[in-house]
Structures are given as structure tokens and as C-alpha cells.
Amino acid sequence: MGAEGGLRYPGSRPPVEHGKTKQPPPPTAWDFRPQLWTINGVETELFTIGSLAAATGMSPISLRRWESEGILPPPSVRTPKPTGAQAQGSKVGRRLYTRHQIELVVRGIALFRIKDGRKGKADWRGFTKYLLIGWALV
């Protein structure tokens, strides 16, 4: 008896998914899940470094390096220092950025040709000054 006789071999037919519906993919916009925090009595939208990375097309590691090198100002808000089991190796909390700060970085990357790809075209000093002035306005 071959496959013509009604016998089916594993993999001879695609599996049937009964009752399962496909979930829509998560939104790709960087600002689809803000955290709401009350700062000085004002409710403020704050975003993680992952949101900043999504908005800029950079990796969180690169953004942290920029911060340590003084290119990117430190965020004006950090979550409290973790305690207990979650504190292993962590000295401070998560970086949180305002919508204004993220939009400022995105505009600065375009204005100062940071991701231009041609060596010598990026104005890193201008970019850093632009961010420092913009950060002060928050």
C-alpha cells in the first residue's frame, strides 16, 4: 500500500491548526508603550533606552557607549536603584527619556549627519552641543 491507497506518512500533508488565530505583530513605532510617571506633580511620558534605540535605528549598546563617551547626555530620569535578587551587578536604575529628548536625538542625528556613512561628514561636536542645549530645555 502506497500513498495512493490512503496511507499517509508523517509530513505528507501540512498540519491543520484548529481554533488558532494568528496574533497581529506588535507595533513597531518607538512610542507605542510609554511609561507614565509623575515628576514634580506633572504626569510625564517616559521611554526606555530600547525606545530610543528603535527611534534612532541604533543599538542600546551604542547609545550607552555614546553616554559614557559624553556624546549623549545622561537621561534626566532614572528608575530607583534595584534591590534584592534583581540588583546583581546593577548600580543604578533604568534610563528613562522624555518624548522631547528622543525626538531631539532623532533630529540631531539627521541634522549633524551622524549616520551619513561617509567618514568625516558627521559633526559630533555640534551634535553633542545641540543635545546639551535641548536637554536643558526639558
The 8 nearest C-alpha neighbors of each residue, nearest first, counted from 0:
[[1, 4, 2, 6, 3, 5, 7, 8],
 [0, 2, 3, 4, 6, 5, 7, 8],
 [1, 3, 6, 4, 5, 7, 0, 8],
 [2, 4, 1, 5, 6, 0, 7, 8],
 [5, 3, 2, 1, 0, 6, 7, 8],
 [4, 6, 3, 2, 7, 1, 0, 8],
 [7, 5, 2, 4, 1, 8, 3, 0],
 [8, 6, 2, 11, 5, 9, 12, 10],
 [7, 9, 11, 10, 6, 2, 12, 1],
 [10, 8, 11, 7, 12, 13, 14, 6],
 [9, 11, 12, 8, 13, 14, 7, 15],
 [12, 10, 8, 9, 7, 13, 2, 14],
 [11, 13, 10, 14, 9, 7, 8, 15],
 [12, 14, 15, 10, 11, 9, 16, 8],
 [15, 13, 12, 16, 10, 11, 17, 9],
 [14, 16, 17, 13, 12, 18, 19, 10],
 [17, 15, 19, 14, 18, 20, 13, 21],
 [18, 16, 19, 15, 20, 14, 21, 13],
 [17, 19, 16, 20, 15, 21, 22, 14],
 [20, 18, 17, 16, 21, 22, 15, 14],
 [19, 21, 22, 18, 16, 17, 23, 15],
 [20, 22, 23, 19, 24, 18, 16, 17],
 [21, 23, 24, 20, 25, 19, 26, 18],
 [22, 24, 25, 21, 26, 20, 27, 19],
 [23, 25, 22, 26, 27, 21, 28, 20],
 [26, 24, 27, 23, 22, 28, 31, 32],
 [27, 25, 28, 24, 31, 29, 23, 30],
 [26, 28, 29, 25, 31, 53, 24, 30],
 [29, 27, 30, 26, 31, 53, 54, 50],
 [28, 30, 50, 53, 54, 31, 27, 51],
 [31, 29, 28, 32, 33, 50, 46, 98],
 [30, 32, 28, 29, 33, 26, 27, 50],
 [33, 31, 30, 34, 29, 46, 50, 28],
 [34, 32, 46, 44, 45, 30, 35, 31],
 [33, 35, 45, 44, 46, 36, 32, 43],
 [34, 36, 44, 43, 45, 33, 42, 37],
 [37, 35, 43, 42, 38, 34, 44, 45],
 [36, 38, 42, 41, 40, 43, 39, 35],
 [37, 39, 41, 40, 36, 42, 43, 76],
 [40, 38, 41, 37, 42, 43, 36, 76],
 [39, 41, 38, 37, 42, 43, 36, 35],
 [42, 40, 37, 38, 39, 43, 36, 44],
 [41, 43, 37, 36, 38, 35, 40, 44],
 [44, 42, 36, 35, 37, 41, 45, 38],
 [45, 43, 35, 33, 34, 97, 36, 46],
 [46, 44, 97, 34, 96, 95, 33, 35],
 [45, 47, 96, 95, 33, 50, 34, 97],
 [48, 46, 95, 49, 50, 94, 96, 51],
 [47, 49, 51, 50, 52, 94, 59, 95],
 [50, 48, 52, 47, 51, 53, 59, 46],
 [49, 51, 29, 53, 52, 48, 47, 46],
 [52, 50, 48, 54, 49, 53, 101, 55],
 [51, 53, 57, 49, 55, 50, 58, 54],
 [52, 54, 50, 56, 29, 51, 55, 49],
 [55, 53, 51, 29, 52, 56, 50, 105],
 [56, 54, 52, 57, 53, 105, 51, 104],
 [55, 57, 53, 52, 54, 58, 51, 105],
 [58, 56, 52, 55, 59, 61, 53, 62],
 [57, 59, 60, 61, 52, 62, 56, 53],
 [58, 60, 62, 61, 52, 63, 48, 49],
 [61, 59, 63, 58, 62, 64, 57, 65],
 [62, 60, 64, 58, 63, 59, 65, 57],
 [61, 63, 65, 59, 64, 60, 66, 58],
 [62, 64, 66, 60, 65, 61, 59, 67],
 [63, 65, 61, 67, 66, 62, 68, 60],
 [66, 64, 70, 62, 68, 71, 63, 67],
 [65, 67, 71, 63, 69, 64, 68, 70],
 [66, 68, 64, 69, 65, 63, 70, 71],
 [69, 67, 65, 66, 70, 64, 71, 63],
 [68, 70, 66, 67, 71, 65, 72, 127],
 [71, 69, 65, 127, 68, 66, 72, 123],
 [70, 72, 66, 65, 69, 73, 127, 130],
 [73, 71, 66, 69, 74, 131, 70, 130],
 [74, 72, 66, 75, 71, 94, 69, 67],
 [75, 73, 76, 96, 94, 95, 72, 77],
 [74, 76, 73, 77, 96, 95, 134, 94],
 [77, 75, 95, 74, 94, 96, 78, 45],
 [78, 76, 94, 93, 92, 95, 79, 75],
 [77, 79, 92, 93, 80, 76, 94, 95],
 [80, 78, 92, 81, 77, 91, 93, 82],
 [79, 81, 92, 91, 78, 82, 90, 89],
 [82, 80, 86, 92, 85, 79, 83, 91],
 [83, 81, 86, 85, 80, 84, 87, 79],
 [82, 84, 85, 86, 81, 87, 80, 89],
 [83, 85, 86, 87, 82, 81, 88, 89],
 [84, 86, 83, 87, 82, 81, 89, 88],
 [87, 85, 81, 82, 89, 84, 83, 88],
 [88, 86, 89, 85, 84, 83, 82, 90],
 [87, 89, 86, 90, 85, 91, 81, 84],
 [90, 88, 86, 87, 91, 81, 92, 80],
 [89, 91, 88, 80, 92, 86, 81, 87],
 [92, 90, 80, 89, 93, 79, 81, 77],
 [91, 93, 78, 80, 79, 77, 81, 94],
 [94, 92, 78, 77, 95, 91, 47, 79],
 [93, 95, 77, 47, 74, 48, 76, 92],
 [96, 94, 47, 46, 76, 77, 45, 74],
 [97, 95, 46, 45, 74, 100, 47, 101],
 [96, 98, 45, 100, 99, 44, 46, 101],
 [97, 99, 101, 100, 102, 96, 45, 44],
 [98, 100, 102, 97, 101, 103, 137, 96],
 [101, 99, 103, 97, 98, 102, 96, 104],
 [102, 100, 104, 98, 103, 99, 51, 105],
 [101, 103, 105, 99, 104, 100, 98, 106],
 [104, 102, 100, 106, 101, 105, 107, 99],
 [103, 105, 107, 101, 102, 106, 108, 100],
 [106, 104, 102, 108, 107, 103, 55, 101],
 [107, 105, 103, 109, 104, 108, 110, 102],
 [108, 106, 104, 110, 109, 105, 111, 126],
 [107, 109, 113, 105, 106, 111, 110, 112],
 [108, 110, 112, 106, 107, 111, 105, 113],
 [111, 109, 107, 112, 108, 106, 113, 126],
 [110, 112, 122, 113, 108, 109, 121, 126],
 [113, 111, 121, 115, 109, 114, 110, 108],
 [112, 114, 121, 108, 111, 115, 109, 122],
 [113, 115, 116, 112, 108, 109, 121, 117],
 [116, 114, 112, 117, 113, 121, 120, 118],
 [115, 117, 114, 118, 113, 120, 112, 121],
 [118, 116, 115, 120, 119, 121, 114, 112],
 [119, 117, 120, 116, 121, 115, 113, 114],
 [118, 120, 121, 117, 122, 116, 115, 123],
 [121, 119, 118, 117, 122, 112, 115, 113],
 [120, 122, 112, 113, 111, 119, 123, 115],
 [123, 121, 111, 125, 124, 126, 120, 112],
 [122, 124, 126, 125, 121, 127, 113, 111],
 [125, 123, 127, 126, 122, 128, 70, 129],
 [124, 126, 128, 122, 123, 127, 129, 111],
 [125, 127, 123, 129, 124, 128, 111, 107],
 [126, 128, 130, 124, 70, 129, 125, 131],
 [129, 127, 131, 125, 130, 126, 132, 124],
 [128, 130, 126, 132, 127, 131, 125, 133],
 [129, 131, 133, 127, 128, 132, 134, 126],
 [132, 130, 128, 134, 133, 129, 127, 135],
 [131, 133, 135, 129, 130, 134, 128, 136],
 [132, 134, 130, 136, 135, 131, 129, 103],
 [135, 133, 131, 136, 132, 137, 130, 100],
 [136, 134, 132, 133, 137, 131, 130, 75],
 [135, 137, 133, 134, 132, 131, 99, 100],
 [136, 135, 134, 133, 99, 100, 97, 75]]
